[in-house]
Amino acid sequence: MRALSWFIIRLIYDYLYVYPTAPNINIWWNFGILSGLCLVIQIATGLFLTMYYVPTTDSAMNSIEYMMRNINYGWLVRFAHANGASAFFIAVYIHMFRS
């Protein structure tokens, strides 16, 4: 058991601390991964919201209120989708203009 824990600690140390990387990679390169993560969140929450949204003039607002009030954590999904769009564009712009 002690050898297994030592192996896991050594593996984490080698890949997170000593792993060789290019010297020109800095913190600004994280915005590419962050924009990809925002895109995945947008797709997942968008698919969830699509299941409950009714795109007619009579019942569009009612379907949004239904999602917000009657579905468990529907409010969280809607706000994650709304704020994720802004975060996605901010991350993409920072990623593009980092140089």
BADREN-550398 format. One record per residue (C-alpha): residue number from 1; residue in three letters; x, y, z. Coordinates in steps of 0.25 Angstrom, whole numbers, plus 2048, in hexadecimal, padded with zeros to 3 digits. Example, Ala and Ser with C-alpha at 12.3 -4.5 7.8 and 13.67 -1.06 7.14 Angstrom:
! BADREN-550398
num = 1	residu = ala	x = 831	y = 7EE	z = 81F .
num = 2	residu = ser	x = 837	y = 7FC	z = 81D .
//
This chain:
! BADREN-550398
num = 1	residu = met	x = 800	y = 800	z = 800 .
num = 2	residu = arg	x = 80B	y = 809	z = 803 .
num = 3	residu = ala	x = 812	y = 807	z = 7F6 .
num = 4	residu = leu	x = 805	y = 80A	z = 7EF .
num = 5	residu = ser	x = 803	y = 817	z = 7F6 .
num = 6	residu = trp	x = 811	y = 81B	z = 7F3 .
num = 7	residu = phe	x = 80F	y = 818	z = 7E4 .
num = 8	residu = ile	x = 803	y = 820	z = 7E3 .
num = 9	residu = ile	x = 80A	y = 82C	z = 7EA .
num = 10	residu = arg	x = 816	y = 82B	z = 7E1 .
num = 11	residu = leu	x = 80D	y = 82A	z = 7D5 .
num = 12	residu = ile	x = 806	y = 837	z = 7D9 .
num = 13	residu = tyr	x = 813	y = 83E	z = 7DC .
num = 14	residu = asp	x = 819	y = 83A	z = 7CF .
num = 15	residu = tyr	x = 80D	y = 83E	z = 7C6 .
num = 16	residu = leu	x = 809	y = 84B	z = 7CE .
num = 17	residu = tyr	x = 816	y = 851	z = 7D2 .
num = 18	residu = val	x = 822	y = 84B	z = 7CA .
num = 19	residu = tyr	x = 81B	y = 849	z = 7BD .
num = 20	residu = pro	x = 823	y = 850	z = 7B2 .
num = 21	residu = thr	x = 81B	y = 85B	z = 7AA .
num = 22	residu = ala	x = 81F	y = 866	z = 7A1 .
num = 23	residu = pro	x = 825	y = 872	z = 7A7 .
num = 24	residu = asn	x = 81B	y = 87C	z = 79F .
num = 25	residu = ile	x = 80F	y = 876	z = 7A5 .
num = 26	residu = asn	x = 809	y = 87F	z = 7B0 .
num = 27	residu = ile	x = 7FC	y = 881	z = 7B7 .
num = 28	residu = trp	x = 7F5	y = 887	z = 7AB .
num = 29	residu = trp	x = 7F5	y = 87A	z = 7A4 .
num = 30	residu = asn	x = 7EA	y = 875	z = 7AE .
num = 31	residu = phe	x = 7E0	y = 87E	z = 7A7 .
num = 32	residu = gly	x = 7DF	y = 874	z = 79C .
num = 33	residu = ile	x = 7DB	y = 869	z = 7A5 .
num = 34	residu = leu	x = 7D2	y = 872	z = 7AD .
num = 35	residu = ser	x = 7CB	y = 876	z = 7A0 .
num = 36	residu = gly	x = 7C9	y = 867	z = 79C .
num = 37	residu = leu	x = 7C3	y = 864	z = 7AA .
num = 38	residu = cys	x = 7BA	y = 870	z = 7A9 .
num = 39	residu = leu	x = 7B5	y = 86A	z = 79B .
num = 40	residu = val	x = 7B3	y = 85C	z = 7A1 .
num = 41	residu = ile	x = 7AB	y = 863	z = 7AC .
num = 42	residu = gln	x = 7A3	y = 86B	z = 7A2 .
num = 43	residu = ile	x = 79F	y = 85E	z = 79A .
num = 44	residu = ala	x = 79B	y = 856	z = 7A6 .
num = 45	residu = thr	x = 793	y = 861	z = 7AC .
num = 46	residu = gly	x = 78D	y = 864	z = 79F .
num = 47	residu = leu	x = 788	y = 856	z = 79C .
num = 48	residu = phe	x = 782	y = 856	z = 7AA .
num = 49	residu = leu	x = 77B	y = 863	z = 7A8 .
num = 50	residu = thr	x = 776	y = 85E	z = 79A .
num = 51	residu = met	x = 76E	y = 853	z = 7A0 .
num = 52	residu = tyr	x = 765	y = 85C	z = 7A8 .
num = 53	residu = tyr	x = 764	y = 869	z = 79F .
num = 54	residu = val	x = 758	y = 86B	z = 797 .
num = 55	residu = pro	x = 75B	y = 876	z = 78C .
num = 56	residu = thr	x = 74D	y = 87C	z = 789 .
num = 57	residu = thr	x = 749	y = 88A	z = 78D .
num = 58	residu = asp	x = 73E	y = 885	z = 796 .
num = 59	residu = ser	x = 746	y = 87B	z = 79F .
num = 60	residu = ala	x = 755	y = 87F	z = 79E .
num = 61	residu = met	x = 755	y = 887	z = 7AB .
num = 62	residu = asn	x = 74C	y = 87C	z = 7B2 .
num = 63	residu = ser	x = 757	y = 872	z = 7AE .
num = 64	residu = ile	x = 762	y = 87A	z = 7B4 .
num = 65	residu = glu	x = 75A	y = 87C	z = 7C0 .
num = 66	residu = tyr	x = 757	y = 86D	z = 7C1 .
num = 67	residu = met	x = 766	y = 86A	z = 7BF .
num = 68	residu = met	x = 76A	y = 874	z = 7CA .
num = 69	residu = arg	x = 760	y = 870	z = 7D4 .
num = 70	residu = asn	x = 75C	y = 861	z = 7D2 .
num = 71	residu = ile	x = 768	y = 85A	z = 7CD .
num = 72	residu = asn	x = 773	y = 857	z = 7D8 .
num = 73	residu = tyr	x = 77E	y = 860	z = 7D6 .
num = 74	residu = gly	x = 778	y = 866	z = 7C9 .
num = 75	residu = trp	x = 77C	y = 874	z = 7CE .
num = 76	residu = leu	x = 78A	y = 86F	z = 7CF .
num = 77	residu = val	x = 78B	y = 869	z = 7C1 .
num = 78	residu = arg	x = 784	y = 876	z = 7BB .
num = 79	residu = phe	x = 78E	y = 87F	z = 7C2 .
num = 80	residu = ala	x = 79A	y = 877	z = 7BF .
num = 81	residu = his	x = 796	y = 877	z = 7B0 .
num = 82	residu = ala	x = 794	y = 886	z = 7B0 .
num = 83	residu = asn	x = 7A1	y = 88A	z = 7B8 .
num = 84	residu = gly	x = 7A8	y = 87F	z = 7B0 .
num = 85	residu = ala	x = 7A6	y = 886	z = 7A3 .
num = 86	residu = ser	x = 7AD	y = 893	z = 7A8 .
num = 87	residu = ala	x = 7B8	y = 88B	z = 7AE .
num = 88	residu = phe	x = 7BA	y = 883	z = 7A1 .
num = 89	residu = phe	x = 7BC	y = 890	z = 799 .
num = 90	residu = ile	x = 7C5	y = 897	z = 7A4 .
num = 91	residu = ala	x = 7CE	y = 88A	z = 7A4 .
num = 92	residu = val	x = 7CE	y = 889	z = 795 .
num = 93	residu = tyr	x = 7D2	y = 898	z = 793 .
num = 94	residu = ile	x = 7DD	y = 897	z = 79E .
num = 95	residu = his	x = 7E2	y = 88A	z = 797 .
num = 96	residu = met	x = 7E2	y = 891	z = 789 .
num = 97	residu = phe	x = 7E9	y = 89E	z = 78E .
num = 98	residu = arg	x = 7F3	y = 898	z = 797 .
num = 99	residu = ser	x = 7FE	y = 89B	z = 78D .
//
